[in-house]
């Protein structure tokens, strides 16, 4: 086990606010109240210490896919995102053949069992052909509760979330089934009206999958799903803050309307995240990544992002000018609570996992600790 450490001198973002010249005591894998006598002191003056990031919607990175890769590839992708500060990740599948998805979920469930990922998010196949984004239209289906159940069962208790077009036949029954099984029902890739979205929320949906993307825009006579999702206190809205998926003003609108307590920053990353431009696959479809923007080869739809959460953090503070505490809420605390993991991760408090990120004064990542071990050790001068 790693020796105990006292991280000292940094600005530390705690649930109660930011402390200048703060201390985080790491004892073994956890955060502790008091330092054991042999603890090593790490001077982090001039730096920020924030909770490790929690990504609830992520399809891969480092050249590897969570949506179709082998276990080794998934682990390589997890490692890439860890080096960018994401110490807790949900692996997102994409639309595929139902039997394939069930088999793939079985493999991901083993990784969840080992603690490498914290669960599985099914994005598709129960989504709208009108808002399919980078999903294979041939494989889309209406949300039949028995088929939804098949995927949930295949995940052996590790299904965390499913994105559905809840307006399709079987949509509301599927939402109820997911909620009964403790799985988050997320509204997304949807062509629903405002009224249909309200019904989905009343049926138990609690997340908006990448709000604004893959859903009808706001109209003054047709306020659509965005309005329904933003105005309801029961909904957490996912936002992809990469500067490509959302205009900065749209991000501000969502942040100010929902409030910092109801936003979750996600990457929706694909294999090219933390890797580079080139030709990739997203599920069964070919994707070309140019200048960090992923698009389908056929038709040119945006196909996930190449974002990592450290970049989303820096952007939110330096370009969007959001308070650091609000960014920490959106990138760590809120998603941890949504997953029901806030007793272990999402904030820097004694007893929780020692998962944290060290940033310099320009908000560039210089260190990542997961369960008390440096994933990226800060190189301090
Ligand atoms: Zn996605």
Boltz pocket constraint, residues with backbone or C-beta under 6 A from the ligand:
constraints:
  - pocket:
      binder: B
      contacts: [[A, 57], [A, 58], [A, 59], [A, 92], [A, 93], [A, 123], [A, 268], [A, 304]]
      max_distance: 6.0
